[in-house]
Amino acid sequence: MQQGPLTAEELEWLDNILAQYGTDDAVLDASELDGLLTALLSAPDAVSDERLQAIIWGGENNLPLWNEVDSQRFSELVAQHQNDIAERLKEYPEQFEPLFGTSSEEDLEVTIVEEWCIGYMKGVALSDWSALPEHLQPALHAIALHGKEEYFNELEKMTAEEFEQSVEAIRHAALELAGHWPLH
């Protein structure tokens, strides 16, 4: 298995595979996958590879029926990406950047954080985070704000400046949370 970050082509391949085989409950794209993997690495408990595959595809009954080559490549790229995230969180936090999506609107590039945060919160839901200390609850809320539908009303009430500050808080929040429990 290769090491280091995935290339743009590898990330695009993951996006295409997730779109091709995904269901309504599956991980939507590489950004959501990045958030999910970041949360799983930061969680109090490890998740098995089999459970991870079921989570990615929206349940055990939704696992893709695909050829061995694509299956192997997908597993290798997910593992490589997870290892890269783990290395950045643990050894090089200054290099950690959530893989947010982007969209172009009227010649302006817009950062899309929702998918990453939704993925992160899916990862949180897989473990018991109730032992998270109170001083770290705001960090988790910074991600949940963009990743849980129950908070979307709060986002709509924000000024543009407040919204931008909430987006900027996500990276720091993920680093804070990753530092609490040992990485998996």
LINGI-V572585 format. One record per pair of residues at least 12 apart in sequence whose C-alpha atoms are under 10 Angstrom apart, sorted by the first residue. I is the first residue (numbers start at 1). GAP is how many residues later the second one is. Records with the same first field share a line. If there is no record, write none. Layout:
# LINGI-V572585
I: GAP, GAP
This chain:
# LINGI-V572585
1: 72, 75, 76, 78, 79
2: 74, 75, 77, 78, 79, 81
3: 74, 76, 77, 78, 80, 81
4: 76, 77, 78, 79, 80, 81, 83, 84
5: 72, 75, 76, 77, 78, 79, 80, 83
6: 71, 72, 74, 75, 78
10: 20, 63, 64, 67, 71
11: 18, 19, 20, 66, 67, 70
12: 17, 18
13: 17, 60, 61, 64
14: 15, 16, 19, 59, 60, 63, 64
15: 12, 13, 14, 15, 16, 17, 18
16: 12, 13, 14
17: 12, 13, 47, 53, 54, 57
18: 12, 15, 38, 39, 46, 56
20: 44
21: 36, 41, 42, 43, 44, 45
22: 34, 35, 36, 40, 41, 42
23: 33, 34, 35, 36, 39, 40, 41
24: 33, 34
25: 30, 31, 32, 33, 34, 37
26: 27, 28, 29, 30, 31, 32, 33, 36, 37
27: 28, 29, 30, 31, 88, 91, 92, 95
28: 28, 29, 30, 87, 88, 90, 91
29: 27, 72, 86, 87, 90
30: 48, 51, 69, 70, 71, 85, 86, 89
31: 67, 68, 69, 70, 71, 81, 82, 83, 84, 85, 86, 87, 88, 89
32: 24, 66, 67, 68, 69, 81, 82, 83, 84, 85, 86, 87, 88, 89, 90, 115
33: 22, 23, 45, 48, 49, 66, 82, 83, 84, 85, 86, 87, 89, 90
34: 44, 47, 48, 51, 63, 64, 65, 66, 81, 82, 83, 85, 86
35: 50, 63, 64, 65, 78, 79, 80, 81, 82, 83, 84, 85, 86, 87, 88, 108, 112, 139
36: 16, 19, 20, 46, 79, 80, 81, 82, 83, 84, 85, 86, 87, 88
37: 15, 19, 41, 42, 44, 45, 46, 48, 49, 79, 82, 83, 85, 86
38: 43, 44, 47, 48, 51, 60, 78, 81, 82, 85, 86, 136, 137, 139, 140, 145
39: 78, 80, 81, 82, 83, 84, 85, 86, 87, 88, 135, 138, 139, 144
40: 12, 42, 46, 79, 80, 81, 82, 83, 84, 85, 86, 87, 138, 143, 144
41: 41, 42, 44, 45, 48, 82, 136, 137, 140, 141, 142, 143
42: 44, 47, 78, 81, 82, 132, 133, 134, 135, 136, 137, 138, 139, 140, 141, 142
43: 80, 81, 82, 83, 84, 85, 86, 89, 134, 135, 137, 138, 139, 140, 141
44: 80, 82, 83, 84, 85, 86, 87, 88, 134, 136, 137, 138, 139, 140
45: 81, 82, 83, 84, 136, 137, 138, 139
46: 80, 81, 136, 137, 138
47: 76, 79, 80, 137
49: 26, 30
51: 75
52: 71, 74
53: 22, 25
55: 67, 68, 71
56: 63, 66
82: 102
83: 101
84: 12
85: 12, 13
86: 92, 97, 98
87: 96
88: 87
89: 85, 86, 87, 89, 90, 94
90: 85, 88, 89, 92, 93
93: 78, 79, 82, 85, 86
94: 81
96: 75, 76, 78, 79
97: 73, 74, 75, 77, 78
98: 15, 18, 19, 72, 73, 74, 76, 77
99: 13, 14, 16, 17, 72
100: 12, 13, 14, 15, 16, 17
101: 12, 13, 14, 15
111: 53, 56
112: 34, 55
113: 30, 33, 34, 54, 55, 57
114: 29, 30, 31, 32, 33, 34, 35, 38, 53
115: 31, 32
116: 27, 30, 31, 54
117: 25, 26, 27, 28, 29, 30, 31, 53, 57
118: 25, 26, 27, 28, 29, 30, 31
119: 28, 29
120: 20, 23, 24, 27, 28, 54
121: 19, 22, 23, 24, 25, 26, 27
122: 25, 26
124: 16, 20
132: 45, 48, 49
133: 47
136: 37, 40, 41, 44
137: 36, 40
138: 35
139: 30, 31, 32, 33, 34, 35, 36, 37, 38
140: 30, 33, 34, 36, 37
141: 29, 32
142: 24, 25, 26, 27, 28, 29, 30, 31, 32
143: 23, 24, 26, 27, 28, 29, 30, 31
144: 26
145: 21, 22, 25
146: 17, 20, 21, 24
